[in-house]
Amino acid sequence: MSKEKASSSSSKMISLKSCDGFIFEVEASIVMKMQMLMNLIDGFDDIVTIPLPNVLGEHLAMIIEYCKYQEEAAIVTKEAKEKFEVDFVNGMSNVTLKHLIRAADYLDINSLFNFLTQVLADRIQDMGDDDED
């Protein structure tokens, strides 16, 4: 797997480096959804790259996708939001879900953390329902 850069050009860009060396160029407005990073970048205009030692590139890409969608969520319908959320976790393994929950907690993204923990709770509930049949 090659090292990738994801970019956009509409505002100030911040580089996020995953623990496995992937670098993502992300708009500051998206990074601001990550409370842990917001506190870090608030006082610094010259940050080049922010290392994220607890987040893999694969998971960081998914987190960025979720945060971008959350930025657009104000202008979409409830049905579109529900479809995005279903598609986001559809086919996601429990291992990936666990890693994303940890990363959301580490980055302090409450909306993602709450969403993913609800998905986990639903999966556990569904497992219990299957046992009763």
Secondary structure, 3 states (H helix, E strand, C coil): CCCCCCCCCCCCEEEEEECCCCEEEEEHHHHCCCHHHHHHHCCCCCCCEEEECCCCHHHHHHHHHHHHHHHHHHHCCHHHHHHHHHHHHCCCCHHHHHHHHHHHHHHCCHHHHHHHHHHHHHHHHHHHHHHHC
